[in-house]
């Protein structure tokens, strides 16, 4: 399948934090907010979005990711803050009702969005089942202490470039690609890793460094508990579709652990591939299924079909 449109890039100022947004398709198309996963960026949808004919796909780089600004040093990265940012993005673009297509950690942000707004027409989760990083309720105090100690430790070390912000981390592009695959998704093809890495790399002299904020590797001091994450899933009221990779993050026990928290109206399908199956090779079956979901829950699209 060939891409049908070229992307357009925008910078949105959200209270002094610039969020980079990549868009595909006509602005009067079916509005789709595309949310990438942890340490990914808008390039996660580089192959899928152009195939969604008739859709206006809006894929932001979350704060601290890709080409978006980092948060202030006295701030951090919390899912609820990402959710608030995404509401500001859709408001800035003038989107009323919109659909959400989310991958990985993006599905956790989406589950929070569902609690914050009734403007979501439908949700599609790509190899994600809500908030990914949780803590046991009786371990919260200990987790907070560990997170604080780790934060202090990495600021005194060279971990992920903390000691030299903006300094050269890689002598060549291939070294960066190798780290991207080995640390985050060893099943990722070199071509897919390249798409993600190119949007996240900055050339420094003769070498490269990551654009993303190194603080993203730190755990949240006060993450949600598993009970809270499941409660967010359970209360999603809009149509919910989970499209999971057969070799993805939920191929084992992970699916059963969250399955009971899915609302009764949720629909689950399995697709060939791993965690990034939507980026590796979005096949016709996947694209057609997504388009059917979006069209069936989009009132403007249905009205156009009636008029035709």
Phi, psi and omega in degrees: 000140180259149175294141185258351182206158178263146181282158173237138182254140179225157171241124179249131179268111179251091180053046176091353176253119180276125178252122177279133183231132174249130184238146174233149171087173182289142183293343177263011178281181177298120184284126182230121173267118183255120185248120182277175182265186185296128180063010171268198178197187184300337179295349175302335182252016185299328181262330182279312188304316182295343181272352181272077183303137177080007181249147172256099186266123181247112183242099178280151161278120177302153178309135181085351181250156173050235184258010176278159178296156170277155174284163180301158181298332181270011179243185180212197182235106181239146183300322182294329176291319175300319180297316178298320177301317183292326174296322177293325178296310182293326176295317181298326181271359177074027179275132177271259172284141181212163177258158177238127169244117188232148180236139173054235180302333178301333178288332174292318176298319180298321180295328174287320177303320181299332178278341186264338185214151175257015185270004183270121182282323178196162178230138174237121178259123178258109182045053176205149180224048178094200185305121187275328186248108182236171180224149177294143184302323182274007180245009187295317182294314179296322179296318178301316180296317179296318181297321180292317179297319180295319179300316179293321183294313185290334178289344177259005184237186178259011183304122176054028174084014181300321187287334183228074180302128180082358180282163181291129178249336183225140179283333182212167183296321183297325178295320178295318180297320180297318179295319181302317181287314186294325186271333188245322181200094185293344179274354183291133178291158180297327180292317179292319178298324180295318179301314180292318185291321184298329179279349185244009182247144176236129179281128180235104184062237179265005182233198184221154170219159177287144174280328188295155181289125180298340179294346179296339180279351180277144177289150173297135179299322181229074180287168176290155172277165178299322178299317180293319179298318179291324179296321177298317178298313186300330186262010174292117186267334182284163176306132185232127180235125177252122178244107190248148179279136181296334175246025185270200186291344185243022180288338181256232184284344184303322182294314182297327181295329181253347186305319182293343181270352181290140175296157185300330184277357181292144178239134184240131173228153181247142185228153179298139174118179183261208186298326180256037184300332180289337179265323184299304184200079179294107185277173184299323181297317179295312181299314181297321179296316179297316181297321178296317179298311183298315182293322184288340181245017179247110185297322181293320179294318179297321179295321178297320179295322178296317181294329179286000000 
